[in-house]
Amino acid sequence: MNPDIILPASFDYRLVALSVFISILAAYAARDLAERLSDARGRIWLAWLIGGAMAHGIGIWSMHYTGMMAFSLPIPIKYDWPTVLLSLLVGMVGSGAALYVGGGRNIGWPRVLAAGVLLGGLGISGLHYTAMSAMRLKAMHHYSAALVILSAVLAIVISLAALTFLFRRSEPTSSVRHHGSAALLGMANPIMHYTAMAAVTYTYSGGSPDLSHAVSISSLDILGNSIVPIMVLVVALLTSLADRLWQQTVLLQATTEQLRALSTKLRSAREDEAARIARELHDELGSALTALRWDLEEIDKMASLTSDKVDIPAIRKKIGSTTTLIDDTVNTVRRISSELRPSILDDLGLVAAIEWQAKEFQTRTGIVCHCDCSVDNVVLDREQSTAVFRILQEALTNVIRHARATKVDIKIKQEDGQFVLTVSDSGRGITEAEKSDVLSLGLLGMKERARLVGGEIDIARRQEGGTVITVRIPVARNGGH
């Protein structure tokens, strides 16, 4: 046979279609396992990382060798099995490294770019060219450098696009985006593979290849190269689905418990508030009004005497004490009213109410409270302002009850179309257990208030100590926006 003649190659398009299906199935498994990875911690996180790397690595590897079963030359082709196993390891390492670097929610572009290079460059391209070096045949291969570079670039670019959809998200994705990320990830491997296969040609060689560890691929090997990996990927998908359902069940149970506890707290709070108001009305206003009645009766007796017996200084003194008692009563009414809803919130607005609350908190507790309220015009409606103010009150209450702080900083600002309230303290700092406690009804109430006005709240422990609470409320609701 003439060594200068390019050997004709052909493909079995049924196996080509099967290879594409395996790749997409592997991408769905990787996507689901990556989502489990972003929500896990500790040993569970490590288990999902290893499982994701193995599942996607097996998928890439199976797609390649199914594609190679679809490829035929007019001469026998065998494969060096140690190199075949090495290619599988390369695929797993590339997939695992991409999951490790890119795993998480709403990560930055540098990590997404690194994950795309690791997956497309190492996991997919690295596996392909390692696996190609496992071929043993009486032929010489010749690569087109341009197509080789193009195949690697396509793998990286498509992987990067898929991982952008998969990892850079701060909230649940839509169905189109959800399936689109898996479809893109699934197409990265076959597009790279068949572009790379177009880059290589074979010419006959009279030399004998090293067949010491060579094995052949026959139609029976479809069972090992395709069907078994498909079963592994299906098991991975079912495992991820079972874990997702279990987490949703746990979340539902926790939510039910929170709602039950919150309902109990609301009933108790209503009763406690009613009892407090009744007690204050009875003890303070009742006693004040009774004293006023006695003073007026005494003044009436004094005034009913004959003019030469009227003690004008005594009457004036009694009138003065009565006036003082009336002033105290008015102040009591104002205090009770402000506790129910501060009038300053309606009269002067949210900024003034926050400043007033900070001063009241410092006066009442002795804890230094610094307020940075440099926002001139707060564009929030009445419902939003009330929610922000109540969240602030609850945050300060938590400082008194739990933080053991000596200083509190309150800051408000507007950025990116949002009103932002930040409350930080110098206390012991909130723990993860306290944040996740289903019976932390104060935190639950704060989150619910923010959610009801379209906002969000973040509660975190500061590295330097203490807790920081950040509330974000959209201002675009107003003005017809």
C-alpha positions in Angstrom: 0.0 0.0 0.0 1.3 3.5 -1.0 2.4 5.4 2.2 1.5 8.7 0.6 -2.2 7.9 0.1 -4.5 9.1 2.8 -6.5 6.3 4.2 -10.3 6.8 3.7 -12.2 7.2 7.0 -15.9 6.8 7.6 -18.4 7.1 10.5 -21.4 5.1 11.7 -23.8 7.9 12.3 -26.0 5.8 14.6 -23.0 5.6 17.0 -22.3 9.3 16.4 -25.8 10.1 17.6 -25.3 7.8 20.6 -22.1 9.6 21.5 -23.9 13.0 21.4 -26.7 11.5 23.6 -24.2 10.2 26.1 -22.5 13.6 26.3 -25.7 15.5 26.9 -26.7 12.9 29.6 -23.4 13.5 31.2 -23.9 17.2 31.1 -27.3 16.9 32.9 -25.7 14.7 35.5 -22.8 17.2 36.0 -25.3 20.1 36.2 -27.4 18.5 38.9 -24.4 17.4 40.9 -22.9 20.9 40.6 -26.1 22.3 42.1 -25.9 19.8 45.0 -22.2 20.9 45.4 -23.1 24.6 45.8 -25.5 23.8 48.6 -23.4 21.2 50.5 -20.7 21.6 53.2 -17.9 19.5 54.7 -17.8 15.8 53.8 -21.1 16.0 51.9 -19.5 18.7 49.7 -16.5 16.5 49.1 -18.7 13.5 48.2 -20.6 15.5 45.7 -17.4 16.9 44.2 -15.9 13.4 43.8 -19.2 12.1 42.4 -19.6 15.0 40.0 -16.0 14.6 38.8 -16.4 10.8 38.2 -19.8 11.1 36.6 -18.8 13.8 34.1 -15.4 12.3 33.5 -17.0 8.9 32.7 -19.4 10.7 30.4 -16.6 12.5 28.5 -14.6 9.3 28.2 -17.6 7.2 27.1 -18.6 9.9 24.5 -15.0 9.8 23.1 -14.8 6.0 22.8 -18.3 5.7 21.4 -17.3 8.2 18.8 -14.2 6.2 18.1 -16.3 3.1 17.7 -18.2 5.1 15.0 -14.9 5.8 13.3 -13.4 3.2 10.9 -10.4 2.9 8.7 -9.6 0.2 6.2 -7.0 -1.2 8.6 -7.5 -2.7 12.1 -7.4 -0.3 15.1 -6.4 -1.2 18.6 -6.0 0.8 21.8 -3.3 0.7 24.5 -5.4 0.1 27.6 -3.1 1.9 30.1 -3.4 5.0 28.0 -7.1 4.5 27.8 -7.3 4.5 31.6 -5.1 7.5 31.7 -7.5 9.4 29.5 -10.3 8.5 31.8 -8.3 9.9 34.7 -7.6 13.1 32.7 -11.3 13.6 32.1 -12.2 13.1 35.8 -9.4 15.5 37.0 -10.5 18.2 34.5 -14.1 17.8 35.5 -13.3 17.8 39.2 -11.1 20.8 38.9 -13.8 22.8 37.0 -16.4 21.9 39.7 -14.0 22.8 42.5 -13.0 26.2 41.0 -16.5 27.1 39.7 -18.7 25.5 42.3 -20.9 28.0 44.1 -23.6 30.6 43.5 -23.1 33.9 41.6 -19.3 33.5 41.5 -17.0 36.0 39.8 -15.8 36.0 36.2 -12.2 34.9 37.0 -13.4 31.7 38.5 -15.9 31.0 35.7 -13.1 31.6 33.2 -10.8 29.3 35.1 -13.4 26.6 35.3 -14.1 26.9 31.5 -10.4 26.5 30.7 -10.1 23.5 33.1 -13.1 21.7 31.7 -12.7 22.6 28.0 -8.9 22.6 27.9 -8.0 19.8 30.3 -11.2 17.7 30.8 -12.4 17.6 27.2 -9.5 18.4 24.9 -6.9 16.8 27.3 -8.9 13.6 27.4 -9.4 13.5 23.6 -5.8 13.9 22.7 -4.6 11.6 25.4 -7.1 9.0 24.1 -6.0 9.5 20.5 -2.4 8.7 21.6 -3.8 5.3 22.8 -4.5 4.2 19.1 -2.3 1.4 17.8 -2.5 0.9 14.0 -0.3 0.5 11.0 -0.7 4.1 10.0 0.8 7.5 10.6 -1.4 10.3 11.8 -1.1 13.9 10.5 -2.8 16.8 12.3 -3.9 20.2 11.0 -2.6 22.6 13.5 -5.4 25.1 12.8 -8.1 22.6 13.4 -6.4 21.3 16.5 -6.4 24.8 17.9 -9.9 25.4 16.8 -11.1 22.2 18.5 -9.6 23.2 21.8 -10.9 26.8 21.5 -14.4 25.5 20.8 -14.3 23.2 23.8 -13.2 26.1 26.1 -15.6 28.7 24.7 -18.7 26.4 24.7 -17.8 25.1 28.2 -17.3 28.7 29.4 -20.8 29.7 28.0 -22.4 26.7 29.7 -20.6 27.3 33.1 -21.6 31.0 32.9 -25.3 29.9 32.9 -24.6 27.2 35.5 -22.6 29.0 38.1 -23.2 32.8 37.7 -26.7 32.9 39.2 -28.0 34.5 42.4 -31.5 33.1 42.2 -33.2 30.0 40.7 -32.9 29.9 36.9 -35.7 29.7 34.4 -36.5 26.4 32.6 -34.9 27.6 29.3 -31.7 28.7 31.1 -31.7 25.5 33.2 -31.8 23.1 30.3 -29.8 25.5 28.0 -26.8 25.3 30.3 -26.9 21.4 30.2 -27.4 21.4 26.4 -24.4 23.7 25.9 -22.3 21.7 28.2 -23.4 18.5 26.5 -22.5 19.8 23.0 -19.0 21.0 24.0 -17.6 17.5 24.0 -18.9 16.2 20.6 -18.2 19.5 18.8 -14.7 19.4 20.0 -14.4 15.7 19.3 -15.6 15.7 15.7 -13.7 18.9 14.9 -10.6 17.2 16.2 -11.3 14.1 14.2 -11.5 16.4 11.1 -8.1 17.7 12.0 -6.4 14.3 11.7 -5.6 12.2 8.6 -3.9 8.8 8.4 -1.5 7.4 5.9 -0.4 3.8 5.7 2.8 2.8 7.6 4.6 -0.5 7.1 6.0 -0.5 10.6 4.4 -2.7 13.4 2.9 -0.8 16.3 3.5 -1.7 19.9 0.7 -4.2 20.7 1.9 -5.3 24.1 -1.0 -3.7 25.9 -3.4 -3.3 23.0 -7.0 -4.3 22.9 -9.5 -4.0 20.1 -12.9 -2.4 20.1 -15.7 -4.4 18.6 -19.5 -4.0 18.5 -19.7 -6.0 21.7 -17.8 -3.2 23.4 -20.8 -0.9 23.0 -22.0 -2.6 26.2 -18.9 -1.5 28.1 -18.2 1.8 26.5 -21.7 3.1 26.1 -24.5 1.2 27.9 -22.7 0.9 31.3 -21.7 4.6 31.4 -25.3 5.5 30.5 -26.4 3.4 33.5 -23.9 5.1 35.7 -25.0 8.6 34.5 -28.7 7.7 35.1 -27.9 6.5 38.6 -26.0 9.8 39.2 -29.1 11.7 38.0 -31.5 9.7 40.1 -29.2 10.1 43.1 -29.1 13.9 42.6 -32.9 13.9 42.2 -33.4 11.9 45.3 -31.1 14.3 47.3 -33.0 17.2 45.8 -36.4 15.8 46.9 -35.0 15.0 50.4 -33.7 18.5 50.8 -37.0 19.9 49.6 -38.8 17.7 52.1 -36.5 18.8 54.9 -37.0 22.5 53.9 -40.8 22.0 53.8 -40.7 20.5 57.3 -38.5 23.3 58.5 -40.8 25.9 56.9 -43.9 24.3 58.4 -42.2 24.4 61.8 -41.2 28.0 61.3 -44.7 29.0 60.3 -46.2 27.1 63.3 -43.8 28.8 65.7 -44.3 32.2 64.1 -48.1 31.8 64.3 -47.7 31.0 68.0 -45.4 33.9 68.6 -47.8 36.3 66.8 -50.7 35.2 69.0 -48.5 35.5 72.1 -47.2 38.9 70.9 -50.7 40.2 70.4 -51.8 39.1 73.8 -48.6 40.5 75.4 -49.1 43.8 73.6 -52.7 44.1 74.6 -51.8 43.3 78.2 -49.0 45.8 78.2 -51.2 48.6 76.7 -54.0 47.8 79.2 -51.6 47.8 82.1 -50.1 51.1 81.1 -53.5 52.7 80.5 -54.7 51.4 83.9 -51.5 52.2 85.9 -50.3 55.4 84.4 -53.2 57.1 82.6 -55.8 55.7 85.1 -53.9 56.9 88.1 -53.1 60.3 86.4 -56.7 60.9 85.6 -57.8 59.9 89.1 -55.3 62.4 90.6 -56.5 65.1 88.2 -60.1 64.5 89.4 -59.0 64.8 93.1 -57.1 68.0 92.4 -60.1 69.5 90.6 -62.4 68.6 93.4 -60.0 70.2 95.9 -59.8 73.4 93.7 -63.6 73.4 93.6 -63.8 73.3 97.4 -61.3 76.1 97.7 -63.2 78.2 95.2 -66.5 77.6 96.9 -65.4 79.3 100.1 -66.2 82.9 100.8 -63.9 85.3 99.1 -62.2 86.4 102.4 -61.2 82.7 103.1 -60.0 81.8 99.6 -56.3 80.9 99.7 -55.1 82.2 96.3 -51.5 80.9 96.6 -52.7 77.4 97.5 -55.0 77.4 94.5 -52.2 78.5 92.2 -49.9 75.8 93.6 -52.6 73.2 93.1 -53.2 74.4 89.6 -49.5 74.2 88.9 -49.2 70.6 90.2 -52.3 69.8 88.1 -50.7 71.3 85.0 -47.6 69.2 85.6 -49.7 66.1 86.0 -51.5 66.9 82.7 -48.1 67.3 81.0 -46.9 64.0 82.3 -50.1 62.3 81.1 -49.7 63.8 77.6 -46.1 62.5 77.5 -47.2 59.1 78.6 -49.9 59.1 75.8 -47.2 60.1 73.3 -44.8 57.4 74.5 -47.4 54.7 74.2 -48.4 56.0 70.8 -44.8 56.2 69.5 -44.2 52.6 70.7 -47.3 51.5 68.6 -46.1 53.6 65.6 -43.7 56.6 65.9 -45.4 59.7 64.5 -42.0 60.9 63.3 -42.1 58.1 60.7 -45.2 59.7 59.1 -44.4 63.3 59.8 -40.7 63.6 59.0 -39.9 60.4 57.1 -37.8 57.3 57.4 -34.4 59.0 57.8 -35.5 61.2 60.7 -37.2 58.1 62.3 -34.0 56.1 62.1 -32.0 58.9 63.6 -34.6 59.2 66.4 -34.5 55.5 67.0 -30.7 55.5 67.2 -30.7 58.2 69.9 -33.5 56.5 71.8 -31.5 53.2 71.7 -28.4 54.9 73.0 -30.2 56.8 75.7 -32.1 53.7 76.9 -29.2 51.1 76.8 -26.0 53.1 77.1 -24.7 51.4 74.0 -22.9 53.8 71.7 -25.0 54.1 68.5 -23.6 55.9 65.5 -25.9 56.7 62.7 -24.7 57.6 59.2 -27.9 58.8 57.4 -26.4 60.9 54.6 -29.2 60.1 52.1 -31.2 63.2 51.3 -34.3 61.9 49.7 -35.5 58.4 50.4 -37.9 57.1 47.7 -39.8 54.5 49.6 -43.5 54.1 50.0 -45.2 53.9 53.4 -45.3 50.1 53.5 -41.6 49.9 52.7 -40.6 52.6 55.2 -42.5 50.8 57.9 -40.8 47.5 57.0 -37.3 49.0 57.2 -38.1 50.7 60.5 -39.4 47.6 62.1 -36.4 45.6 60.9 -34.2 48.2 62.4 -36.1 47.9 65.7 -35.8 44.1 65.7 -32.1 44.3 64.9 -31.5 46.7 67.8 -33.5 44.4 70.1 -31.3 41.5 69.1 -28.2 43.5 69.9 -29.6 44.0 73.5 -30.7 40.4 73.9 -27.8 38.5 72.3 -24.9 40.5 71.0 -23.2 41.8 74.2 -22.0 44.7 72.1 -20.6 48.1 73.1 -21.1 49.8 69.8 -23.7 49.8 67.0 -23.2 51.4 63.6 -26.3 52.2 61.4 -25.8 53.3 57.8 -28.2 54.0 55.0 -27.5 54.6 51.4 -29.0 54.2 47.9 -27.2 52.3 45.2 -28.2 50.4 42.0 -31.8 51.4 42.4 -32.0 50.0 46.0 -32.3 51.5 49.4 -29.7 49.8 51.7 -29.8 49.7 55.5 -26.8 48.3 57.3 -26.7 47.6 61.0 -23.4 46.3 62.5 -22.4 45.7 66.0 -19.2 45.0 67.9 -20.6 42.0 69.8 -19.8 38.3 69.8 -21.2 37.7 66.3 -24.0 35.4 65.2 -23.3 31.7 64.7 -24.3 29.5 61.8 -26.5 27.5 64.2 -28.3 30.6 65.2 -28.8 31.7 61.6 -30.3 28.3 60.6 -32.3 27.7 63.8 -36.0 27.3 62.6 -37.1 28.8 65.9 -35.1 32.1 65.4 -38.4 33.9 65.0 -36.8 37.4 65.2 -34.6 36.6 62.2 -37.5 35.0 60.4 -39.7 38.0 61.0 -37.1 40.3 59.7 -36.7 38.2 56.5 -40.4 38.0 56.0 -40.8 41.8 56.4 -38.1 42.4 53.7 -39.6 39.8 51.4 -43.2 41.2 51.6 -41.9 44.6 50.2 -39.8 43.0 47.5 -36.5 43.2 49.3 -33.9 40.9 50.7 -31.9 40.7 53.9 -28.4 39.3 54.6 -27.2 38.4 58.1 -23.6 37.5 58.5 -20.8 37.3 61.1 -18.0 39.8 60.5 -14.4 38.6 60.4 -13.4 41.3 62.9 -16.2 40.3 65.2 -19.8 41.2 65.6 -22.8 40.8 63.3 -23.8 42.8 60.2 -27.3 42.9 58.9 -27.8 44.3 55.4 -31.3 45.1 54.1 -31.9 45.9 50.5 -35.3 47.3 49.3 -35.9 48.2 45.7 -37.0 51.8 45.1 -38.2 51.3 41.6 -41.6 50.3 42.9 -42.4 54.0 43.3 -43.3 56.6 40.8 -45.0 54.1 38.6 -41.8 52.3 37.7 
